[in-house]
Amino acid sequence: MKVTRVAYSKNLNDGKYSRLEEQARRLGVVRSLVWRQFGSVGGLAWSDRQIRDVWIVDGTAQTFGVLANAWKETVRDAVADIAANREAAKVEVRRAINRRTREEAERKRLFKLLKRDTWSDDPFLARQMRRHWKRGRNRTHNQIVVRADQYQTFTLTEGGNVWLAVPGLERRQLVRIPLNTTVAPTGTLRLVLRSNRVEVHYAIDAKDMKSSERPVGTRTIGVDKGYTEVLTDSDGRHHGTRLGDLLTSESDHRKVKNARRARLRSIAEKAEQRGDLAKARRIRDNNLGALKRDRRSAAWQCRVRDLTFKAVHAVADKAAVIVAEDLTKTFAGVKKLGKNTNRRLAAWTKGVTAEALNAVSDRRGSAVRLVNAAYTSQVVPFTNILGVRKGDRLHCTECGAVWQADHAGAVNILHRDGDPDITLFTPHTRVKQLLQERTDRQRSRLPMDQDSSTSAQLCSCGERNIRMLNNEQ
C-alpha cells in the first residue's frame, strides 16, 4: 500500500515561484485539452500513449510551450483522473444493478460489461452511466507532475534541509527549491502551487511508516460515526471528541468572514459602476484576497485529519476487525434542520473518516467490513424495536430503557454484520419492513399470560442486555 507525504518549500523567492507558476499555467491548458477531447464516452478507447502520439504527429504538442516530458506526464495524469472519475460513477451503477437484478447470472454479465468498459452496448448500463458519469472539465492550473528521473535532490550542508531541482520551461534550466525537510522525496512528484508556496507530494510504502509496526487487537468492534466525535465503538467509548468543536467553530468563523467579504465585494462593485475604479481595485487587492483564508483552511483540515486518524488508530488498537457503515455513500432526502445546523453538517468530514479507516486498516493489518447502516441509530440494541430518538438519546418504546444513540448505533452495526436478510445494498425501506416483520413475529410467539408483561417479554433491553454486552467485551 502507498501513502502520500507532503514536503513544503521554505523561503522560496518570487522569481522562482513565478517561473513555476507560468509552467503550471501552461500545463493546465494541456490538462484542459485532454478533458475536453477525451473526457466522455468518445475517450474510452484512448490511452495516454495514443494521445501523445497523435499530438506529436499533428503538431498539437508544438503549441504547448513546455518541455516534452512535462506535457507527456500531464497527459498521463489527466487520463488517470478521467479514469478515476469514471470508476467513481461505476460505484453508483453497481448499486443500481444490485437493486434491479436478482438473477446471479445477469448480475455477473452486467458487472463484466461495466468492468471492461463495454457498457455502452447495454441499454440499462448506458442509461445509468449517462446518469451518474457527468462530463467533467479541468479546473487544475497549479500543478506540475515531475517524473522520477527528471529531478535532483541535494543538501548544502551535511544533515541540512533538502533542496529540490526540477526542470523549468527551457532545456537545462533547473528551478532549485529549498524544502523544509531533511528527507528527500522519491518517485514521481506532484508540485502543487498554493499561496506563494510549493507543496511537494510523493508516495511512499506504508510498511516504512512507524505506525505499521503497531500491533492490532484481537476483537471485532462495531463503530458509528458522529458529529461531536469521530467514532463511537460498540464498547461505548467515544474517540476524537473534539471533532464537533472543530467543525462548529470553523463553520461559524466562515459564516462571519464570508458575510463581511460579501459586503466589501458589493462596495467594490458599486464603486466600479460609479466609475471609481481605483477604489474597487484597492478593495480587491487588500480585502478580498485568498492567501490568509487558504492558509487557515489548510491548517484546519490538518487538525481534522490528525484527530480523525488518531481516533481510528485507537479503535485499531483493540480490534482486528472493524465493522462500519459505508461512509462513501451520499445521503439524499435529508430533512432541513435550519441554516446554522445545515451549514455545520455540510463540513461533516465523513469522507476523511472513510479514508482513515481504509488507510489505517491496510497499514496495520486489520480488516474493515462494511454493513448497511439503515436504522442502526433508531433500533434498540438486541431487539428489532424502533425506538424514539431525542437528541443523542434513544428511548425504548416497550420498556423505557435509554441508550446513548451513537453507542446503540455501534452495537447495531456490529450485530448487522452477517445478517442474512440485510445486505449492504438492501434499500432502507426494505430494512424497515424487515425490522417490523421481525418485531411482529416475536410478538406473535409470546405467551399471553396475564401475570406477565408482554412488553417485558418482548423487550429486555435493560440489565439483561447490558450483561450480554459486557460478556461480548
TILOKE-317070 format. One record per residue (C-alpha): residue number from 1; residue in one letter; x, y, z. Coordinates in steps of 0.1 Angstrom, whole numbers, always signed. Layout:
+------+------+-------+-------+-------+
! resi ! resn !     x !     y !     z !
+------+------+-------+-------+-------+
!  NUM !    A !     X !     Y !     Z !
...
+------+------+-------+-------+-------+
//
This chain:
+------+------+-------+-------+-------+
! resi ! resn !     x !     y !     z !
+------+------+-------+-------+-------+
!    1 !    M !    +0 !    +0 !    +0 !
!    2 !    K !   +12 !   +35 !    -8 !
!    3 !    V !    +6 !   +66 !   +13 !
!    4 !    T !   +12 !  +102 !    +3 !
!    5 !    R !   +37 !  +125 !   +21 !
!    6 !    V !   +39 !  +163 !   +15 !
!    7 !    A !   +70 !  +185 !   +18 !
!    8 !    Y !   +68 !  +223 !   +16 !
!    9 !    S !   +91 !  +249 !    +2 !
!   10 !    K !  +109 !  +272 !   +26 !
!   11 !    N !  +118 !  +308 !   +18 !
!   12 !    L !  +112 !  +304 !   -20 !
!   13 !    N !  +119 !  +337 !   -38 !
!   14 !    D !   +93 !  +353 !   -61 !
!   15 !    G !  +113 !  +348 !   -92 !
!   16 !    K !  +114 !  +310 !   -89 !
!   17 !    Y !   +78 !  +309 !   -79 !
!   18 !    S !   +67 !  +329 !  -109 !
!   19 !    R !   +86 !  +306 !  -133 !
!   20 !    L !   +69 !  +275 !  -117 !
!   21 !    E !   +36 !  +293 !  -118 !
!   22 !    E !   +39 !  +300 !  -156 !
!   23 !    Q !   +48 !  +264 !  -162 !
!   24 !    A !   +18 !  +252 !  -142 !
!   25 !    R !    -5 !  +275 !  -161 !
!   26 !    R !    +7 !  +262 !  -195 !
!   27 !    L !    +3 !  +226 !  -183 !
!   28 !    G !   -32 !  +235 !  -171 !
!   29 !    V !   -40 !  +242 !  -208 !
!   30 !    V !   -28 !  +207 !  -217 !
!   31 !    R !   -49 !  +192 !  -189 !
!   32 !    S !   -80 !  +211 !  -201 !
!   33 !    L !   -75 !  +199 !  -237 !
!   34 !    V !   -73 !  +162 !  -226 !
!   35 !    W !  -106 !  +166 !  -206 !
!   36 !    R !  -123 !  +184 !  -234 !
!   37 !    Q !  -114 !  +159 !  -261 !
!   38 !    F !  -113 !  +126 !  -242 !
!   39 !    G !  -133 !  +131 !  -210 !
!   40 !    S !  -165 !  +115 !  -222 !
!   41 !    V !  -176 !   +83 !  -240 !
!   42 !    G !  -155 !   +90 !  -270 !
!   43 !    G !  -124 !   +88 !  -250 !
!   44 !    L !  -129 !   +52 !  -236 !
!   45 !    A !  -107 !   +36 !  -262 !
!   46 !    W !   -79 !   +61 !  -259 !
!   47 !    S !   -47 !   +56 !  -238 !
!   48 !    D !   -23 !   +84 !  -228 !
!   49 !    R !    +3 !   +70 !  -252 !
!   50 !    Q !   -21 !   +71 !  -281 !
!   51 !    I !   -30 !  +107 !  -273 !
!   52 !    R !    +7 !  +116 !  -271 !
!   53 !    D !   +15 !  +100 !  -305 !
!   54 !    V !   -14 !  +118 !  -322 !
!   55 !    W !    -5 !  +152 !  -308 !
!   56 !    I !   +32 !  +148 !  -318 !
!   57 !    V !   +22 !  +139 !  -354 !
!   58 !    D !    -4 !  +166 !  -359 !
!   59 !    G !   +17 !  +193 !  -343 !
!   60 !    T !    -5 !  +200 !  -313 !
!   61 !    A !   +24 !  +194 !  -290 !
!   62 !    Q !   +43 !  +223 !  -305 !
!   63 !    T !   +18 !  +248 !  -292 !
!   64 !    F !   +22 !  +239 !  -255 !
!   65 !    G !   +54 !  +258 !  -249 !
!   66 !    V !   +67 !  +234 !  -223 !
!   67 !    L !   +93 !  +205 !  -223 !
!   68 !    A !   +81 !  +172 !  -238 !
!   69 !    N !   +84 !  +152 !  -205 !
!   70 !    A !   +63 !  +178 !  -187 !
!   71 !    W !   +33 !  +177 !  -210 !
!   72 !    K !   +35 !  +140 !  -215 !
!   73 !    E !   +33 !  +134 !  -177 !
!   74 !    T !    +4 !  +158 !  -176 !
!   75 !    V !   -14 !  +139 !  -203 !
!   76 !    R !    -8 !  +106 !  -184 !
!   77 !    D !   -21 !  +122 !  -151 !
!   78 !    A !   -52 !  +137 !  -168 !
!   79 !    V !   -61 !  +104 !  -184 !
!   80 !    A !   -58 !   +87 !  -150 !
!   81 !    D !   -81 !  +114 !  -135 !
!   82 !    I !  -107 !  +107 !  -162 !
!   83 !    A !  -105 !   +70 !  -154 !
!   84 !    A !  -109 !   +76 !  -117 !
!   85 !    N !  -139 !   +99 !  -124 !
!   86 !    R !  -154 !   +71 !  -145 !
!   87 !    E !  -148 !   +45 !  -118 !
!   88 !    A !  -164 !   +66 !   -91 !
!   89 !    A !  -196 !   +67 !  -112 !
!   90 !    K !  -195 !   +29 !  -115 !
!   91 !    V !  -199 !   +26 !   -78 !
!   92 !    E !  -235 !   +40 !   -81 !
!   93 !    V !  -241 !   +19 !  -112 !
!   94 !    R !  -232 !   -12 !   -93 !
!   95 !    R !  -257 !    -3 !   -66 !
!   96 !    A !  -283 !    +2 !   -93 !
!   97 !    I !  -275 !   -33 !  -107 !
!   98 !    N !  -279 !   -49 !   -72 !
!   99 !    R !  -313 !   -31 !   -67 !
!  100 !    R !  -326 !   -40 !  -102 !
!  101 !    T !  -313 !   -76 !  -108 !
!  102 !    R !  -320 !  -106 !   -87 !
!  103 !    E !  -305 !  -133 !  -110 !
!  104 !    E !  -269 !  -141 !  -103 !
!  105 !    A !  -260 !  -148 !  -140 !
!  106 !    E !  -275 !  -114 !  -151 !
!  107 !    R !  -256 !   -96 !  -124 !
!  108 !    K !  -223 !  -112 !  -135 !
!  109 !    R !  -230 !  -102 !  -171 !
!  110 !    L !  -237 !   -66 !  -162 !
!  111 !    F !  -207 !   -64 !  -139 !
!  112 !    K !  -184 !   -78 !  -166 !
!  113 !    L !  -196 !   -52 !  -192 !
!  114 !    L !  -191 !   -25 !  -166 !
!  115 !    K !  -156 !   -37 !  -157 !
!  116 !    R !  -145 !   -40 !  -193 !
!  117 !    D !  -159 !    -5 !  -203 !
!  118 !    T !  -182 !   -21 !  -229 !
!  119 !    W !  -213 !    -8 !  -211 !
!  120 !    S !  -224 !   +13 !  -240 !
!  121 !    D !  -237 !   -18 !  -257 !
!  122 !    D !  -262 !   -25 !  -229 !
!  123 !    P !  -292 !    +0 !  -228 !
!  124 !    F !  -296 !    -2 !  -190 !
!  125 !    L !  -259 !    +3 !  -183 !
!  126 !    A !  -257 !   +31 !  -208 !
!  127 !    R !  -286 !   +49 !  -191 !
!  128 !    Q !  -271 !   +45 !  -157 !
!  129 !    M !  -236 !   +57 !  -168 !
!  130 !    R !  -251 !   +87 !  -185 !
!  131 !    R !  -270 !   +95 !  -153 !
!  132 !    H !  -240 !   +91 !  -129 !
!  133 !    W !  -210 !   +99 !  -150 !
!  134 !    K !  -212 !  +136 !  -157 !
!  135 !    R !  -188 !  +151 !  -183 !
!  136 !    G !  -161 !  +168 !  -163 !
!  137 !    R !  -139 !  +198 !  -170 !
!  138 !    N !  -104 !  +207 !  -158 !
!  139 !    R !  -101 !  +233 !  -130 !
!  140 !    T !   -65 !  +225 !  -122 !
!  141 !    H !   -39 !  +251 !  -133 !
!  142 !    N !   -15 !  +250 !  -104 !
!  143 !    Q !    +1 !  +215 !  -107 !
!  144 !    I !   +33 !  +201 !  -122 !
!  145 !    V !   +40 !  +164 !  -124 !
!  146 !    V !   +77 !  +155 !  -125 !
!  147 !    R !   +89 !  +120 !  -134 !
!  148 !    A !  +112 !  +102 !  -111 !
!  149 !    D !  +143 !  +106 !  -134 !
!  150 !    Q !  +137 !  +142 !  -142 !
!  151 !    Y !  +147 !  +159 !  -109 !
!  152 !    Q !  +176 !  +161 !   -85 !
!  153 !    T !  +179 !  +164 !   -47 !
!  154 !    F !  +209 !  +177 !   -27 !
!  155 !    T !  +218 !  +194 !    +5 !
!  156 !    L !  +241 !  +223 !   +11 !
!  157 !    T !  +254 !  +211 !   +44 !
!  158 !    E !  +256 !  +177 !   +60 !
!  159 !    G !  +224 !  +169 !   +78 !
!  160 !    G !  +208 !  +201 !   +64 !
!  161 !    N !  +174 !  +206 !   +47 !
!  162 !    V !  +170 !  +191 !   +12 !
!  163 !    W !  +169 !  +211 !   -20 !
!  164 !    L !  +149 !  +200 !   -50 !
!  165 !    A !  +159 !  +209 !   -86 !
!  166 !    V !  +132 !  +204 !  -112 !
!  167 !    P !  +131 !  +212 !  -149 !
!  168 !    G !  +118 !  +247 !  -159 !
!  169 !    L !  +104 !  +260 !  -191 !
!  170 !    E !  +137 !  +258 !  -210 !
!  171 !    R !  +160 !  +229 !  -215 !
!  172 !    R !  +189 !  +226 !  -190 !
!  173 !    Q !  +174 !  +253 !  -168 !
!  174 !    L !  +165 !  +238 !  -134 !
!  175 !    V !  +145 !  +256 !  -108 !
!  176 !    R !  +160 !  +249 !   -73 !
!  177 !    I !  +135 !  +247 !   -45 !
!  178 !    P !  +146 !  +248 !    -8 !
!  179 !    L !  +124 !  +224 !   +13 !
!  180 !    N !  +116 !  +223 !   +49 !
!  181 !    T !  +126 !  +187 !   +55 !
!  182 !    T !  +158 !  +166 !   +57 !
!  183 !    V !  +141 !  +136 !   +40 !
!  184 !    A !  +145 !  +136 !    +2 !
!  185 !    P !  +113 !  +129 !   -17 !
!  186 !    T !  +113 !   +99 !   -40 !
!  187 !    G !   +94 !   +86 !   -70 !
!  188 !    T !   +71 !  +107 !   -92 !
!  189 !    L !   +65 !  +141 !   -77 !
!  190 !    R !   +34 !  +164 !   -79 !
!  191 !    L !   +42 !  +200 !   -73 !
!  192 !    V !   +12 !  +220 !   -61 !
!  193 !    L !   +15 !  +258 !   -61 !
!  194 !    R !    -6 !  +275 !   -34 !
!  195 !    S !    -2 !  +310 !   -18 !
!  196 !    N !   +34 !  +316 !   -29 !
!  197 !    R !   +44 !  +282 !   -15 !
!  198 !    V !   +52 !  +249 !   -33 !
!  199 !    E !   +38 !  +216 !   -19 !
!  200 !    V !   +58 !  +185 !   -30 !
!  201 !    H !   +35 !  +154 !   -29 !
!  202 !    Y !   +51 !  +120 !   -32 !
!  203 !    A !   +42 !   +84 !   -24 !
!  204 !    I !   +60 !   +60 !    +0 !
!  205 !    D !   +53 !   +24 !   +11 !
!  206 !    A !   +31 !   +22 !   +41 !
!  207 !    K !   +53 !    -6 !   +56 !
!  208 !    D !   +81 !   +20 !   +60 !
!  209 !    M !   +60 !   +41 !   +84 !
!  210 !    K !   +63 !   +37 !  +122 !
!  211 !    S !   +25 !   +32 !  +127 !
!  212 !    S !   +27 !    +0 !  +105 !
!  213 !    E !   +46 !   -17 !  +134 !
!  214 !    R !   +18 !   -11 !  +159 !
!  215 !    P !    +0 !   -43 !  +168 !
!  216 !    V !   -38 !   -45 !  +164 !
!  217 !    G !   -62 !   -60 !  +188 !
!  218 !    T !   -79 !   -94 !  +186 !
!  219 !    R !  -116 !   -84 !  +188 !
!  220 !    T !  -144 !   -75 !  +164 !
!  221 !    I !  -156 !   -39 !  +171 !
!  222 !    G !  -185 !   -20 !  +156 !
!  223 !    V !  -182 !   +18 !  +151 !
!  224 !    D !  -206 !   +45 !  +144 !
!  225 !    K !  -197 !   +79 !  +130 !
!  226 !    G !  -207 !  +111 !  +148 !
!  227 !    Y !  -206 !  +149 !  +146 !
!  228 !    T !  -194 !  +157 !  +181 !
!  229 !    E !  -169 !  +128 !  +180 !
!  230 !    V !  -152 !  +109 !  +151 !
!  231 !    L !  -163 !   +74 !  +161 !
!  232 !    T !  -182 !   +57 !  +189 !
!  233 !    D !  -174 !   +20 !  +193 !
!  234 !    S !  -196 !    -8 !  +205 !
!  235 !    D !  -179 !    -7 !  +239 !
!  236 !    G !  -194 !   +28 !  +244 !
!  237 !    R !  -161 !   +46 !  +240 !
!  238 !    H !  -160 !   +79 !  +222 !
!  239 !    H !  -129 !   +86 !  +200 !
!  240 !    G !  -120 !  +121 !  +187 !
!  241 !    T !  -143 !  +140 !  +210 !
!  242 !    R !  -130 !  +174 !  +198 !
!  243 !    L !  -143 !  +170 !  +163 !
!  244 !    G !  -176 !  +188 !  +169 !
!  245 !    D !  -159 !  +218 !  +183 !
!  246 !    L !  -135 !  +220 !  +153 !
!  247 !    L !  -164 !  +217 !  +128 !
!  248 !    T !  -187 !  +242 !  +146 !
!  249 !    S !  -160 !  +269 !  +153 !
!  250 !    E !  -147 !  +268 !  +118 !
!  251 !    S !  -182 !  +269 !  +102 !
!  252 !    D !  -192 !  +298 !  +124 !
!  253 !    H !  -160 !  +317 !  +116 !
!  254 !    R !  -165 !  +312 !   +79 !
!  255 !    K !  -201 !  +325 !   +81 !
!  256 !    V !  -189 !  +358 !   +97 !
!  257 !    K !  -159 !  +362 !   +73 !
!  258 !    N !  -179 !  +354 !   +42 !
!  259 !    A !  -206 !  +379 !   +52 !
!  260 !    R !  -180 !  +406 !   +56 !
!  261 !    R !  -164 !  +397 !   +23 !
!  262 !    A !  -197 !  +398 !    +5 !
!  263 !    R !  -203 !  +433 !   +19 !
!  264 !    L !  -169 !  +445 !    +7 !
!  265 !    R !  -174 !  +429 !   -27 !
!  266 !    S !  -207 !  +447 !   -30 !
!  267 !    I !  -190 !  +480 !   -22 !
!  268 !    A !  -163 !  +473 !   -49 !
!  269 !    E !  -190 !  +465 !   -75 !
!  270 !    K !  -209 !  +497 !   -67 !
!  271 !    A !  -176 !  +517 !   -70 !
!  272 !    E !  -170 !  +502 !  -104 !
!  273 !    Q !  -205 !  +512 !  -115 !
!  274 !    R !  -198 !  +548 !  -104 !
!  275 !    G !  -165 !  +548 !  -123 !
!  276 !    D !  -143 !  +548 !   -92 !
!  277 !    L !  -120 !  +521 !  -105 !
!  278 !    A !   -92 !  +529 !   -81 !
!  279 !    K !  -114 !  +522 !   -50 !
!  280 !    A !  -126 !  +490 !   -65 !
!  281 !    R !   -91 !  +479 !   -72 !
!  282 !    R !   -79 !  +488 !   -37 !
!  283 !    I !  -107 !  +467 !   -21 !
!  284 !    R !  -100 !  +437 !   -42 !
!  285 !    D !   -62 !  +439 !   -37 !
!  286 !    N !   -63 !  +445 !    +0 !
!  287 !    N !   -95 !  +430 !   +13 !
!  288 !    L !  -107 !  +402 !    -9 !
!  289 !    G !   -75 !  +381 !   -12 !
!  290 !    A !   -74 !  +343 !    -6 !
!  291 !    L !   -40 !  +340 !   +10 !
!  292 !    K !   -49 !  +340 !   +47 !
!  293 !    R !   -82 !  +322 !   +40 !
!  294 !    D !   -64 !  +293 !   +22 !
!  295 !    R !   -38 !  +290 !   +49 !
!  296 !    R !   -64 !  +289 !   +77 !
!  297 !    S !   -84 !  +263 !   +58 !
!  298 !    A !   -53 !  +241 !   +52 !
!  299 !    A !   -44 !  +243 !   +89 !
!  300 !    W !   -80 !  +234 !   +99 !
!  301 !    Q !   -80 !  +204 !   +75 !
!  302 !    C !   -47 !  +192 !   +90 !
!  303 !    R !   -62 !  +193 !  +125 !
!  304 !    V !   -93 !  +174 !  +115 !
!  305 !    R !   -73 !  +148 !   +97 !
!  306 !    D !   -49 !  +144 !  +126 !
!  307 !    L !   -78 !  +140 !  +151 !
!  308 !    T !   -96 !  +115 !  +127 !
!  309 !    F !   -66 !   +93 !  +122 !
!  310 !    K !   -58 !   +92 !  +159 !
!  311 !    A !   -93 !   +81 !  +166 !
!  312 !    V !   -92 !   +53 !  +140 !
!  313 !    H !   -58 !   +42 !  +154 !
!  314 !    A !   -73 !   +40 !  +189 !
!  315 !    V !  -101 !   +16 !  +176 !
!  316 !    A !   -75 !    -5 !  +157 !
!  317 !    D !   -55 !    -9 !  +189 !
!  318 !    K !   -82 !   -33 !  +202 !
!  319 !    A !   -99 !   -45 !  +170 !
!  320 !    A !   -87 !   -70 !  +144 !
!  321 !    V !  -120 !   -65 !  +125 !
!  322 !    I !  -138 !   -31 !  +124 !
!  323 !    V !  -174 !   -32 !  +113 !
!  324 !    A !  -186 !    +1 !   +99 !
!  325 !    E !  -211 !   +17 !   +76 !
!  326 !    D !  -203 !   +27 !   +40 !
!  327 !    L !  -192 !   +63 !   +46 !
!  328 !    T !  -186 !   +70 !    +9 !
!  329 !    K !  -223 !   +68 !    +2 !
!  330 !    T !  -242 !  +100 !    -3 !
!  331 !    F !  -274 !  +106 !   +15 !
!  332 !    A !  -305 !  +120 !    -3 !
!  333 !    G !  -336 !  +134 !   +12 !
!  334 !    V !  -320 !  +147 !   +44 !
!  335 !    K !  -345 !  +169 !   +62 !
!  336 !    K !  -338 !  +205 !   +67 !
!  337 !    L !  -326 !  +214 !  +102 !
!  338 !    G !  -321 !  +251 !   +99 !
!  339 !    K !  -294 !  +273 !   +83 !
!  340 !    N !  -268 !  +270 !  +110 !
!  341 !    T !  -272 !  +233 !  +115 !
!  342 !    N !  -272 !  +225 !   +78 !
!  343 !    R !  -241 !  +247 !   +73 !
!  344 !    R !  -222 !  +229 !  +101 !
!  345 !    L !  -232 !  +195 !   +88 !
!  346 !    A !  -220 !  +205 !   +54 !
!  347 !    A !  -185 !  +204 !   +68 !
!  348 !    W !  -190 !  +169 !   +82 !
!  349 !    T !  -158 !  +150 !   +73 !
!  350 !    K !  -172 !  +115 !   +69 !
!  351 !    G !  -150 !  +112 !   +37 !
!  352 !    V !  -119 !  +117 !   +58 !
!  353 !    T !  -132 !   +91 !   +83 !
!  354 !    A !  -137 !   +66 !   +54 !
!  355 !    E !  -102 !   +73 !   +42 !
!  356 !    A !   -87 !   +69 !   +77 !
!  357 !    L !  -105 !   +35 !   +82 !
!  358 !    N !   -92 !   +22 !   +49 !
!  359 !    A !   -56 !   +36 !   +53 !
!  360 !    V !   -51 !   +25 !   +89 !
!  361 !    S !   -66 !    -9 !   +84 !
!  362 !    D !   -44 !   -16 !   +54 !
!  363 !    R !   -13 !    -2 !   +71 !
!  364 !    R !   -17 !   -21 !  +104 !
!  365 !    G !   -32 !   -54 !   +90 !
!  366 !    S !   -68 !   -51 !  +104 !
!  367 !    A !   -99 !   -56 !   +83 !
!  368 !    V !  -129 !   -33 !   +77 !
!  369 !    R !  -163 !   -48 !   +70 !
!  370 !    L !  -190 !   -25 !   +56 !
!  371 !    V !  -226 !   -31 !   +65 !
!  372 !    N !  -259 !   -15 !   +58 !
!  373 !    A !  -264 !   +12 !   +85 !
!  374 !    A !  -301 !   +19 !   +78 !
!  375 !    Y !  -320 !   +25 !  +111 !
!  376 !    T !  -290 !   +14 !  +132 !
!  377 !    S !  -293 !   +46 !  +153 !
!  378 !    Q !  -330 !   +41 !  +157 !
!  379 !    V !  -333 !    +5 !  +167 !
!  380 !    V !  -330 !    -5 !  +203 !
!  381 !    P !  -299 !   -29 !  +206 !
!  382 !    F !  -305 !   -66 !  +209 !
!  383 !    T !  -341 !   -61 !  +196 !
!  384 !    N !  -358 !   -51 !  +164 !
!  385 !    I !  -379 !   -24 !  +180 !
!  386 !    L !  -377 !   +11 !  +165 !
!  387 !    G !  -372 !   +35 !  +195 !
!  388 !    V !  -377 !   +72 !  +198 !
!  389 !    R !  -347 !   +94 !  +191 !
!  390 !    K !  -344 !  +126 !  +212 !
!  391 !    G !  -311 !  +143 !  +206 !
!  392 !    D !  -283 !  +119 !  +215 !
!  393 !    R !  -307 !   +96 !  +235 !
!  394 !    L !  -326 !   +66 !  +222 !
!  395 !    H !  -357 !   +57 !  +242 !
!  396 !    C !  -372 !   +22 !  +240 !
!  397 !    T !  -409 !   +23 !  +235 !
!  398 !    E !  -415 !   -10 !  +252 !
!  399 !    C !  -396 !    -9 !  +285 !
!  400 !    G !  -385 !   +27 !  +287 !
!  401 !    A !  -347 !   +19 !  +286 !
!  402 !    V !  -325 !   +48 !  +274 !
!  403 !    W !  -294 !   +43 !  +253 !
!  404 !    Q !  -268 !   +67 !  +241 !
!  405 !    A !  -277 !   +69 !  +204 !
!  406 !    D !  -242 !   +66 !  +189 !
!  407 !    H !  -234 !   +37 !  +213 !
!  408 !    A !  -267 !   +20 !  +202 !
!  409 !    G !  -258 !   +26 !  +166 !
!  410 !    A !  -223 !   +10 !  +171 !
!  411 !    V !  -238 !   -21 !  +188 !
!  412 !    N !  -264 !   -25 !  +160 !
!  413 !    I !  -238 !   -21 !  +133 !
!  414 !    L !  -217 !   -48 !  +150 !
!  415 !    H !  -247 !   -71 !  +150 !
!  416 !    R !  -257 !   -62 !  +115 !
!  417 !    D !  -225 !   -79 !  +102 !
!  418 !    G !  -235 !  -113 !   +89 !
!  419 !    D !  -273 !  -106 !   +88 !
!  420 !    P !  -285 !  -129 !   +60 !
!  421 !    D !  -315 !  -107 !   +52 !
!  422 !    I !  -300 !   -72 !   +53 !
!  423 !    T !  -271 !   -68 !   +29 !
!  424 !    L !  -250 !   -37 !   +21 !
!  425 !    F !  -273 !   -28 !    -8 !
!  426 !    T !  -307 !   -35 !    +7 !
!  427 !    P !  -329 !    -4 !    +4 !
!  428 !    H !  -337 !   +14 !   +36 !
!  429 !    T !  -375 !    +9 !   +30 !
!  430 !    R !  -369 !   -29 !   +29 !
!  431 !    V !  -348 !   -27 !   +60 !
!  432 !    K !  -376 !   -10 !   +79 !
!  433 !    Q !  -401 !   -36 !   +67 !
!  434 !    L !  -378 !   -65 !   +78 !
!  435 !    L !  -374 !   -49 !  +113 !
!  436 !    Q !  -412 !   -45 !  +117 !
!  437 !    E !  -418 !   -81 !  +105 !
!  438 !    R !  -393 !   -95 !  +130 !
!  439 !    T !  -409 !   -75 !  +158 !
!  440 !    D !  -444 !   -87 !  +148 !
!  441 !    R !  -431 !  -123 !  +146 !
!  442 !    Q !  -416 !  -120 !  +181 !
!  443 !    R !  -449 !  -106 !  +194 !
!  444 !    S !  -469 !  -134 !  +179 !
!  445 !    R !  -448 !  -161 !  +197 !
!  446 !    L !  -451 !  -145 !  +231 !
!  447 !    P !  -474 !  -164 !  +256 !
!  448 !    M !  -504 !  -143 !  +266 !
!  449 !    D !  -500 !  -148 !  +304 !
!  450 !    Q !  -520 !  -123 !  +324 !
!  451 !    D !  -494 !  -124 !  +352 !
!  452 !    S !  -466 !  -114 !  +329 !
!  453 !    S !  -460 !   -82 !  +309 !
!  454 !    T !  -460 !   -86 !  +272 !
!  455 !    S !  -437 !   -56 !  +268 !
!  456 !    A !  -412 !   -71 !  +293 !
!  457 !    Q !  -411 !  -104 !  +274 !
!  458 !    L !  -407 !   -86 !  +241 !
!  459 !    C !  -380 !   -62 !  +251 !
!  460 !    S !  -355 !   -68 !  +279 !
!  461 !    C !  -330 !   -41 !  +269 !
!  462 !    G !  -322 !   -32 !  +305 !
!  463 !    E !  -299 !   -51 !  +328 !
!  464 !    R !  -300 !   -84 !  +307 !
!  465 !    N !  -288 !   -68 !  +276 !
!  466 !    I !  -262 !   -48 !  +294 !
!  467 !    R !  -249 !   -81 !  +308 !
!  468 !    M !  -249 !   -95 !  +272 !
!  469 !    L !  -229 !   -65 !  +260 !
!  470 !    N !  -204 !   -69 !  +289 !
!  471 !    N !  -199 !  -106 !  +281 !
!  472 !    E !  -192 !   -98 !  +244 !
!  473 !    Q !  -165 !   -74 !  +256 !
+------+------+-------+-------+-------+
//
